[in-house]
Amino acid sequence: MWQSLIKQILVFTLIAPLLTGCWDRLEIEDRAVVLAIGIDEAKPGDEKETSNATHILKQDPATNKGLIRLTVQIAVPGRIPLGTGSDSGGTSGVKPVWVLTSVGYTIEDSLMNLQQQLSSQLFFGHLRVIVLSEAVAKKGIQNENDFFRRQPQVRRTVWMVVSKGNASDIMNANPQLERVPTLYLLATLEHARQMGKLPNIFLGVFFSASSAKGQEGTVPYLELKKESSIELAGMAYFKNDKMVGTSTALQIGHYMAIKQINPGGYSVLQEMPGAKTLVMFKTTHRKSKITTTIKNGKVHTIIKCQVEGDLTEKSNERMSISKENLKKLEEKIQNDAAVGFEKFIQQTQKDGSDIFGFGEYVRATQSSYWNKEVKTKEAWENKYKDMDVEVTMQVKIRRIGTKTK
């Protein structure tokens, strides 16, 4: 009898915790679902908008220089489109998101001030994009990095980008191809990644690169154009927590070639050797090999890149392309690409930002040199500026069209 009673008590004890699975449930209608966050520097006079929700005493006016303005897009329940119809999942003519702003000294302070304006609790489980203004990124994003690292609701697959200009302008943009602005911005980044125009540099990848001793992080660099269109203008690269430079759109292709990131998606316009004809070469596949050696106490890096692509267009249809001209064109692309790669690397060396991760190759293959001469991330930043780089290119044109002889 005692054994049976003990068994019953044991079964009840094991089952009881399973009955409490919904004790902290929160209905979706009671959540303020944040889809995107924009972070700008506050303007003079914006300190009047700060709430006293987090302030015990009046702040020193000198600290107002560090104020930030937060702009968020909050999904409105029942208005998010559920299908491809003109009015599926919402009301015609009504915006599916609510754009709100708040001012504070930190991210947490700004969000607490924002929470005072809302009846629902802020929820970041569906956050997809974080937009930093160029001014904020150059000033330093240590506070932003710390907050988003510690926020358990923020996924590591969130895109963090830097905008040329105010982040609030992108938050208030109204693109024509998508009813939800955040989804349009997200589609711009995702499709660019799928087409080989942008590497997979999510928020988690940025955190990993920034934490490495021999590498720095990069994020997409966006520019708002007319009619609320968003252009992928390049990449913004950092040194520790501060943005120190930007690349061009074509230099994204250089970065992806050095890092061997496929597929290839960028095209270059070249003049056919010996003829006044312009041709378009589109990269389809990339392959690279990076080796590091120590010469006279300095790091010497050799980059061997192989690029394959197609000849997609030529300006003079009457001109035929012979094998000799094709060989000369490959050599010209090789030489120009090698110069472009070296200039981009030298640009990052001048800024002290090793976005390619050459320092990680040194740590892995030249560990004795690293442990004796480098040791820290700060020391590698100085070593990287003096590093010798040698780039060799091999370009192969695979397809040239049916009309070419």
C-alpha positions in Angstrom: 0.0 0.0 0.0 2.8 2.4 0.9 4.6 1.7 -2.4 1.4 2.5 -4.4 1.0 5.7 -2.5 4.6 6.7 -3.1 4.2 6.0 -6.8 1.1 8.2 -7.0 2.8 11.0 -5.2 5.8 10.7 -7.5 3.7 10.8 -10.7 1.7 13.8 -9.4 5.0 15.6 -8.6 6.3 15.0 -12.1 3.1 16.1 -13.8 2.4 19.2 -11.8 5.2 21.4 -13.4 3.7 20.6 -16.8 0.4 22.2 -15.8 2.0 25.6 -15.3 3.1 26.2 -18.9 0.9 29.2 -19.6 1.2 31.0 -16.3 3.0 34.0 -17.9 1.0 34.1 -21.1 0.4 37.4 -22.8 -2.1 37.9 -25.6 -0.8 39.3 -28.8 -3.3 42.1 -28.6 -1.8 43.2 -25.3 1.7 43.5 -26.8 3.2 46.4 -28.7 5.1 44.5 -31.3 8.2 46.5 -32.4 9.2 45.7 -36.1 12.0 48.3 -36.5 14.1 50.7 -34.4 15.8 53.8 -35.7 18.5 55.6 -33.5 19.5 59.2 -34.1 21.3 62.0 -32.2 18.9 64.3 -30.5 18.8 67.9 -31.7 19.2 71.0 -29.4 15.9 71.5 -27.5 14.8 67.9 -27.7 15.7 67.5 -24.0 12.3 69.1 -23.3 10.6 65.9 -24.6 12.3 63.6 -22.1 10.0 62.0 -19.6 10.6 62.0 -15.8 9.8 58.3 -15.7 13.4 57.4 -15.0 14.8 60.6 -13.5 15.0 61.0 -9.8 16.7 64.4 -10.0 17.0 67.0 -12.7 19.8 66.2 -15.1 22.9 68.4 -15.5 22.5 70.4 -18.8 26.0 69.2 -19.9 24.7 65.7 -20.2 22.1 66.7 -22.7 24.7 66.4 -25.4 24.4 62.6 -25.2 20.7 62.4 -25.8 19.4 60.1 -28.5 16.1 60.0 -30.4 14.5 56.6 -30.8 12.0 56.0 -33.7 10.1 52.8 -33.7 7.6 51.1 -36.0 4.9 49.2 -34.0 2.6 46.8 -35.7 -1.1 47.6 -35.4 -3.1 44.5 -34.6 -5.6 43.6 -37.4 -4.0 45.9 -40.0 -1.0 43.8 -41.0 -1.6 42.3 -44.5 -2.1 38.6 -44.5 -2.2 37.9 -48.2 -1.7 39.3 -51.7 -5.1 40.9 -51.9 -5.6 44.6 -51.9 -7.2 44.6 -48.5 -6.5 41.2 -46.9 -5.9 41.4 -43.2 -6.5 45.1 -42.8 -8.5 48.2 -43.5 -8.1 50.0 -46.8 -6.3 53.3 -46.5 -5.1 52.6 -42.9 -1.4 52.3 -42.1 -0.4 48.9 -40.8 2.3 50.4 -38.5 2.4 53.1 -35.9 5.6 55.3 -35.9 6.5 56.7 -32.5 9.5 58.6 -31.2 11.0 59.2 -27.8 14.1 60.9 -26.4 16.5 59.6 -23.7 20.0 59.2 -22.6 20.3 55.5 -23.4 18.4 52.9 -25.3 16.7 51.6 -22.1 15.9 55.2 -21.0 14.3 56.0 -24.4 12.3 52.8 -24.4 11.0 53.5 -20.8 10.0 57.0 -21.9 8.3 55.4 -24.9 6.5 52.8 -22.8 4.9 55.7 -20.9 3.1 56.6 -24.2 1.7 53.1 -24.7 -1.0 51.0 -23.1 0.6 47.7 -24.2 4.0 46.2 -23.2 6.8 46.6 -25.7 7.7 43.3 -27.3 10.9 42.8 -29.4 10.5 39.2 -30.5 9.5 40.3 -34.0 12.1 43.0 -34.3 13.7 42.7 -37.8 15.7 45.8 -38.5 17.8 48.2 -36.4 18.8 51.4 -38.2 21.6 53.6 -36.9 22.3 57.1 -38.3 25.8 57.8 -39.5 26.3 60.3 -36.8 25.4 57.8 -34.0 27.6 55.1 -35.6 30.6 57.4 -35.8 30.1 58.6 -32.2 30.1 55.0 -31.0 27.5 52.3 -30.4 28.8 50.7 -27.2 25.5 51.3 -25.4 23.5 50.0 -28.3 25.6 46.9 -28.6 25.3 46.2 -24.9 21.6 46.6 -24.9 20.8 44.4 -27.8 23.2 41.7 -26.6 21.5 41.5 -23.3 17.9 41.8 -24.6 16.7 38.1 -24.7 13.8 38.9 -27.1 16.1 40.3 -29.8 17.2 37.6 -32.3 20.6 37.3 -33.7 19.2 37.2 -37.3 18.1 40.9 -37.0 19.7 43.2 -39.6 21.5 46.2 -38.2 22.3 48.9 -40.8 23.7 52.4 -41.0 21.8 55.1 -42.8 23.3 58.0 -44.7 21.4 60.7 -42.9 18.8 60.4 -40.3 17.5 56.9 -39.3 14.0 58.5 -38.7 13.7 59.2 -42.4 13.9 55.5 -43.2 11.5 54.8 -40.4 9.0 57.2 -41.9 9.5 56.1 -45.5 6.5 54.9 -47.4 7.6 52.5 -50.2 5.2 51.7 -53.0 6.0 47.9 -53.3 5.1 47.0 -49.7 2.4 48.1 -47.3 4.6 47.4 -44.3 7.8 49.6 -44.5 9.9 47.2 -42.4 9.1 44.3 -44.6 10.2 46.3 -47.7 13.5 47.2 -46.0 13.9 43.5 -44.9 13.2 42.3 -48.4 15.8 44.7 -49.8 18.5 43.2 -47.6 17.4 39.6 -48.0 17.1 39.8 -51.8 20.5 41.5 -52.0 22.0 38.6 -50.1 20.4 36.0 -52.3 21.6 37.8 -55.5 25.2 37.9 -54.2 25.2 41.6 -53.6 25.5 41.5 -49.8 27.2 39.1 -47.4 25.4 37.4 -44.6 26.2 40.1 -41.9 23.3 39.7 -39.5 23.5 41.2 -36.0 24.9 38.0 -34.6 27.7 38.0 -37.3 28.5 41.6 -36.4 28.8 40.7 -32.7 31.0 37.7 -33.4 33.3 39.7 -35.7 33.5 42.6 -33.3 34.4 40.3 -30.4 37.2 38.6 -32.3 40.8 39.7 -31.6 41.8 39.8 -35.3 38.7 41.1 -37.0 36.2 44.0 -37.1 32.5 44.1 -37.9 30.7 45.5 -40.9 27.0 46.3 -41.5 25.1 47.4 -44.7 25.2 51.1 -45.5 21.9 52.4 -46.9 20.8 55.7 -48.5 17.2 56.9 -48.8 16.4 58.0 -52.3 13.4 59.7 -53.9 10.0 58.1 -53.8 11.1 56.3 -50.6 13.3 53.9 -52.4 16.3 52.5 -50.4 19.7 52.1 -52.0 22.4 49.6 -50.8 25.2 52.2 -51.1 28.0 50.0 -49.6 29.1 48.7 -46.2 29.9 50.6 -43.1 32.9 49.2 -41.2 33.8 49.7 -37.6 36.9 49.9 -35.3 35.8 48.5 -31.9 32.4 50.2 -31.5 32.9 53.2 -33.7 32.2 53.5 -37.5 35.4 54.6 -39.2 34.6 54.3 -42.9 32.4 53.1 -45.7 32.8 51.2 -48.9 31.2 51.6 -52.3 28.7 49.2 -53.6 31.3 47.5 -55.9 33.7 47.1 -53.0 31.1 44.8 -51.4 32.0 42.5 -54.3 35.7 42.9 -53.5 35.0 42.0 -49.9 32.9 38.9 -50.9 35.6 37.7 -53.3 38.4 37.9 -50.7 36.1 36.1 -48.2 35.0 33.6 -50.8 31.3 34.3 -50.4 29.1 33.1 -53.2 27.1 33.5 -55.4 28.6 36.4 -57.3 26.2 39.2 -58.2 28.2 42.3 -59.2 29.0 43.4 -62.7 31.8 45.6 -64.0 31.9 47.8 -67.1 35.1 47.3 -69.1 36.4 48.6 -72.4 37.4 45.9 -74.9 41.2 46.1 -75.5 41.9 47.5 -78.9 38.4 48.6 -79.6 36.1 51.4 -78.6 33.5 49.0 -77.3 32.1 48.6 -73.8 31.3 45.2 -72.4 29.6 44.1 -69.1 31.3 41.3 -67.1 29.1 39.7 -64.4 30.7 37.6 -61.7 29.0 34.2 -61.0 31.5 32.4 -58.8 34.4 33.3 -56.5 37.2 31.3 -54.9 40.0 32.6 -52.7 42.9 31.4 -50.6 44.6 33.5 -47.9 48.0 32.6 -46.5 50.1 34.6 -44.0 53.8 34.6 -43.4 56.2 36.6 -41.2 59.0 38.5 -43.0 61.5 40.7 -41.2 59.1 40.8 -38.2 56.1 42.0 -40.3 53.0 40.1 -41.4 52.9 39.4 -45.1 49.5 38.3 -46.5 49.1 36.6 -49.9 45.5 36.6 -51.4 44.9 34.4 -54.4 41.4 35.0 -56.0 39.7 33.1 -58.8 36.7 34.7 -60.3 34.4 33.3 -63.0 31.7 35.2 -64.8 29.8 35.8 -68.0 30.0 38.5 -70.7 26.4 39.7 -70.5 26.5 42.7 -72.9 28.5 44.8 -75.3 27.8 48.2 -76.7 28.6 47.5 -80.3 26.7 44.5 -81.6 28.5 44.4 -84.9 31.8 43.8 -83.3 32.7 40.1 -82.9 34.8 38.9 -80.0 37.7 36.7 -80.9 39.6 34.4 -78.6 42.6 36.8 -78.6 40.4 39.7 -77.6 38.7 37.6 -75.0 42.1 36.7 -73.5 43.2 40.3 -73.4 39.9 41.2 -71.7 40.4 38.6 -69.0 43.9 40.0 -68.4 42.6 43.6 -68.2 39.9 42.6 -65.7 42.5 40.7 -63.7 44.8 43.7 -63.5 42.0 46.2 -62.7 40.5 43.9 -60.0 43.9 43.3 -58.3 44.4 47.1 -58.1 40.9 47.6 -56.8 41.3 44.9 -54.1 44.6 46.3 -53.0 43.2 49.9 -52.8 40.2 48.7 -50.7 42.5 46.8 -48.3 44.8 49.8 -48.0 41.7 51.9 -47.2 40.8 49.7 -44.3 44.5 49.6 -43.2 44.5 53.4 -43.0 41.4 53.2 -40.9 42.8 50.4 -38.7 39.8 48.2 -39.3 40.6 44.6 -40.3 37.1 43.6 -41.7 38.6 40.7 -43.7 39.8 38.8 -40.6 43.5 38.6 -41.6 44.3 38.8 -37.9 42.4 35.5 -37.3 44.5 33.8 -40.0 47.6 35.1 -38.1 46.3 33.7 -34.8 45.6 30.3 -36.4 48.7 29.8 -38.5 51.3 32.0 -36.8 50.3 31.4 -33.2 53.8 31.9 -31.8 54.2 35.3 -33.4 50.7 36.3 -32.2 51.3 35.2 -28.6 54.7 37.0 -28.5 54.2 40.2 -30.6 50.5 40.9 -30.8 48.4 39.3 -28.0 45.6 41.9 -28.0 43.1 43.4 -30.4 44.5 46.9 -29.9 48.0 45.7 -30.8 46.7 44.0 -34.0 45.1 47.2 -35.1 48.6 48.8 -35.2 50.1 45.7 -36.9 47.4 45.6 -39.5 48.3 49.2 -40.7 51.8 48.0 -41.5 50.9 44.6 -43.0 52.1 43.9 -46.5 49.5 42.6 -48.9 49.9 40.8 -52.2 46.9 40.1 -54.4 46.9 37.8 -57.4 43.8 37.4 -59.6 42.7 34.8 -62.1 39.6 35.7 -64.2 37.8 33.3 -66.4 35.0 34.2 -68.8 32.7 31.2 -69.1 29.8 32.4 -71.3 30.0 35.1 -74.1 26.7 34.6 -76.0 25.5 32.7 -79.1 26.4 35.4 -81.6 30.1 35.5 -80.7 32.5 33.6 -82.9 
